């Protein structure tokens, strides 16, 4: 290496001068000449030589071998020994210092040059190799994956900080151990030790990749799911020098996948409930017109029968059965969430008080005398926005499920509280942060299995439990639909000992206004003119017949266009005004109830009307109510409710 700087350490001045002349003649630069080992150690940092020619036998306390050892440790400068001695002890001591050459005095210039060039080249290569190794080790220590490398027999030679953290092994304890002692895996699905693949990698050069289903057991027994791979380390000739294993903790990934599955399950349940609700609403609408006459005709027939007629009891049975069918249909409409349910601020505790005084609750208690009921209602409860009737129905259905879950007796707890949810809560549903009035309905029954939980709120779902067959199958479906109507959430949890807890969250709405009950007018009779518009002949006939029995003058129309023509004829003839229109919303032709009412307003901007439909408050019904329709009644309607609505509307100024 031309212009290399060389330090001469020689205590014989004549020999030192001769070496200096030889080096200069060969094209090297002499960085300095020193006679003592101590001086050489002190001046290396100052002179910065590329190589040192060191005499082994030096005067003073430190010989050349000691000086070379100090220089190797502190400055990493290559040393070539100069000596006239070749005894075994000297050679042994020289080897320990990792010298780069060994020249026997006297030597020729050509021999000197060869030794210096070989030493400089070897030192350069070792430095590059060391830098490359340090670069590689630094890179491996900084990457996010854990890395462990072994030698050709599977003993660990390197591990980065990430591997140290995951395995729990310190490098000082792990280096030299078998890879399988430190990198201990189990199969997650079977919790059994994974078969050792180290032999296959070392002997056959196999590459192992396993992205899932592996558990790493750390030194202290901690378990963590990991993704890992292992491959052989080869030299230029393909010889296997060892194994490198890389792995990473996938706990967060597993948790994220679990959360994603939960969200997908919730979305699927919500979509399934929505589609089932739409189906239920459509079925209910089609059945309404069929059941209407079955509900109302028995009352008209009974009026014409003598008091002692045996047919009275038969007609009552027919009506009772029809009314039960009507109740199921109304549940289906509620389930479809297409009902028009006016919301108002109310206190949940007052709803519960009404429930426990109801005949339905008393009947449940009588049917399950071995069930003990605890009522734990929180005080100072804020208002929620809701429909009192719907909420009462929801609570009653929760109680039906709780009582049915304990046929052999148990404890039922009905509790309320106010809860501030500050972070999203993942349960059956994801509960958003807010302030809630919370209702707990707890039972000590057999509990709920996971597969049942996924479907228990579906209409007519029946588990393998016998008690699930006692009811209509709509109870929990109604609970879910009513809750969604109130923008609430539900969670179902297993109790520590036995049973389940249904937790219902209602968002707080604010202050509770003063509520005053208005007396109900019970006299349904009148003499006004009423127009009945319905495309179903049975519905028109039964409603018209009933109105006439109450003294009303009744006109009928089979669709909206016929009703408009009738109003037009009445206006042209300047006859008596039509005081009220009973208007069906869904009719066969292209004129529905809203279109008909809009046209009626052209004849009489103050026309009174009541909307009747098997469906409930669709957007078009709500628009009709805004335009001036006074009330909305859901089919099939009994005569008492219809009479109150007719009389209330006619009595408006």
Buried (B, 14 or more C-beta within 10 A) or exposed (E): BEEBBBBBBBBBEEBBEEBBEBBEEBEBEBBBBBBBBBBBBEBBEEBEBBBBBBBBBBEEEBBBBBBBBBBBEEEEBBBBBBBEEEEEEBEEBBEEBEBBBBBEBEBEEEEBBBBBBEBBEEBEEBEEEEEEEEEEBEEBBEBEBBBBBBBEEBBBBBBBBBBBEBBBBEEEBBBEBBBBBBBBBBBBEEEEEBEEBBEBBBEEEEEBEBEEBBBBBBBEEEEBBBBBBBBBBEEEEEEBBBBBBBBBBBEEEBEEEEEEEBEEEBEEBEEBBBEBBBBBBBBBBEBBBBBBBBBBBBBBBBEEEEEEEEEBEEBEEBBEEBBEBBEBBBBBBBBBBBBBBEBBBBBBBBBBEBBBEBEBBEEBBEEBEEBEBEEEBBEEBBBBBBBBBBBBBBBBBBBBBBBBBBBEEBBBBBBBBBBEBEEEBBBBBBBBEBBBBBBBBBBBBBBBEEEBBBEBBBBEBBBEBEBBEBBBBBBBBBBBBBBBBBBBBBBBBBBEEEBBBBBBBBBBBEEBEEEEEEEEEEEBEBEBBBBBBBBBEBBBBBBBEBBEEBEBBBBBBBBBBBBBEBBEEBEEEEEEBBBBBBBBBBBEEEBBBBBBBBBBEEBBEEBBBBBBBBBBBBEBBBEBBEEBBBBBBBBBBBBEEBBBBBBBBBEEE
